[in-house]
Amino acid sequence: MTVRNNCPFTIWPATLTGGGRPQLSNTGFELASQRQNSINVPAPWTGRIWARTQCSSSSGRFTCATADCGSGQVACNGRGGAPPGTLAEFTVANGGQNFYDISLVDGYNLPVSITPQDGSGPTCTRTSCAANVNSVCPSELAVRGSGGNTIGCKSACVAFGQPQYCCTGEYNSPQRCQPRNYSRIFKNQCPQAYSYAYDDRSSTFACNGGPNYLITFCP
């Protein structure tokens, strides 16, 4: 997987391996504008890639304004990012189909795209969330930067923790957990991305043949 930064500022991408498997050798790194970095991912692998913003070590501990993983270091070492953060999610098979998606279920901090390189299949195509969701984020979901500008947009589940937004409890089924006003804000901006937990139909992509992937922030 190659991670590219098309943003006009430095970002700090990070990786998290799921399923109880060992973390990748690179769990976090600095990436200047217009630079890219390749990560070797074993098959099978389930995990996510995201980017942290406005990071510094000025206090002697590495911290980020959005999607901070709390490790105190550039490497996340098996820790996930604190919402809100735009996620690129993957299930890489050892042969067979790979699945990938962009998820806004935990909210949004940066635009991102996933482009398979090689691979085949009817949904083996580029998927993206290229819009600036922060520009339309309701105030009750907004995370503000030091200058008062919106630097992240929480999902309603993260902001309120209620079952109807989180698809939990009596709402834990596709039939009961439906799009709501808040998730529609995300979906209208990024139709190909997950806007809530059961938003599978238009948001999951698959490739045969084990392709490489290009993950671009600010595509």
N, C-alpha and C positions, 0 to 999 in steps of 0.2 A: 504494500500500500504506500502511495506517495501522498504526502500532505503538503499542499501549496497554500501560501498566504498571498492573496491578491488584495488584501486590505491595505490602506495607506498608513498603517501603523503596525508595530510589533504585536504578535500574539504568542501565547504559550500553549500549544496543543498538548493533549494528554490522552492516555489510553487506559482502559480498564478491561481486564479479562474476566469473564463470568464463568459460571458452572464449576467453580472450585478448582479450576486449572491454574497452573503457574502464570504469573504475570509476564508480559513481554519484557525483553531486555531494555526497552525504552518506554518508560511510562510517563514521560513529560520532557518537553524541551522548548527552548526559545526559538522563534522563527520570525526573522525580520521581514518587512514588506518585500514582496516579489521574490521571495526565496522558497525553496521546497526541501523536504527531507523524506527519505524513504525508510519504511519500517518493514522488517521481515516478520511475517505472521505465519505461524504453523497451521497446518490443517490436520484435524478440525480445530476451529477456534470460534468462540462466541464472545463478542465484546463490543465496546463502543469507543469512539473517538470524539473529542470535543475540544474547544479552544477557550482558554482563559484570557481575560483582558485586563489592562491597566494593572499589571503586576509590578511589584518592587520588593526589595529587601531592605528598605530604609530603616526598618525597626529591628534589623538583625534576624528577622524571620521572614521567609518568602511568603507573600500573600498577594491575592488578586481581587480586583473589585467585582468580577463576575466569574462564576463557575469554579471558584477556588476549591481545591480538594483537601485543604486542611493539613497537608503533610508538613508544611513549613519549609518545603524544598521545591525546586523546579520539577523533580520527579514526584509523581503521585503515589508510587509504591503500593498500589492496590486500593487506593481510596478513590471514590467517585466524586464528581464535581457537585458543589452545592447549587441547587436551582436558584435562579433560572439559567439554563444553558441549552443551546441547540445541540442535539446529539446525532451523530452518524453511527448507526447500529448495524452489526454484521453477524451472520451465522455462516461461517465458512466450512464447507463439507470437505471430507477427504475423498474426493470423487463425488459425482452427483451434483445436486443443485446448491448454489450459494444464495442466501437471502440477505437483502440489505434494505435499509429505510432511513429516512430522516425523521426524527421525533421531536415534537414540541410539547410532549406530554408533561415534561418538567419545565416548560417555558422556553424562552428564546433569549439569546444574547447576540448572535452573529448570523448572517446569512451563510449558507453552505450548499455545496453540490457534491454528488457522488457520481463519478463517471467510470463505468466498467471499461477496461481496455482488453479487447478480445472477448471471448465468451460468446454464448449464443442463447437464444430463447426469446419468446414473444415479449417478455417484460425485461429483457436484458438491455436496458436503456439508461441514459442519464436521468437522474432525479435531482431536483433542486428546491431549495427554499431561498430564493434570491431577493425577496422583498425585505424592506426595513420594517419589521413588525414593531420595533420600538416607537416608530413615528405615529402609530395608531393605538398604542397601548393605553387602556383605561387607567386612570390615576390609581385606582385601588389595586392594580396588578403591577404597577411600575416600580422598578428599582432605580433610584436616583444616584447619579455620580456626585462628586464633590462640587461640581458647578451647577447642580440642580437639573441637569439634563437626564433623560431616560437612557440608561445603559443596559437594561434588561427588562424583560416582561414575564412575570410569573404566570403559570397556568392557574386556572381557578382552583384546581385541586391543591396545588402548593399554597395558594394564598388563603384558602378558606378551609381546606381539609374535609369538606362535606362529601358524603357518599355519592350524591348525584353527580358531582364533578369528578370524583376519583374512581367511579365504577366499582365501588366496594359495597359490602353488605347486601341489601336487597336490590342494589343496582348492578350487581356483579354478573351481568350477562349482556350480550349484544342487543337483546330485545328490550331490556330495561334501561340500559345506558345509551342514551341517544345524544346527538349534537345539541349543544345549548348555546345561548347567546355568546358566552365567552369563548367557547371552542370555535364558534363560527368566525370570530375575529381572526384567529390564527389560520383557519381553513381558507378564508377569503384571500388572505395574503399569500399563503403557500399551499395551493390545492394538492400538491403531491406529498405533503408531509403529514405525519400523524398529528392530529389536533386533540385527540383524547384516546383512551386506552383501546377502545374497540373500533378505531378508525382504520380497519385493515383494507377494505376493498380498493381504495385508490392510493394506498400508501406503501404497500409491500412490493418489492421488486425481486426478481430472481434471475440468476445466470447459470448456465451449464458450462462446463469446461474449465473451471477454476481460473478465471481471469484475474489480472491485477486491477487495482482500483486507484483512481485519483480522487482525493478528497480536497476540495477547494473552498477555502473560506473567503467570503466576499467575491463570489464568482461573477 
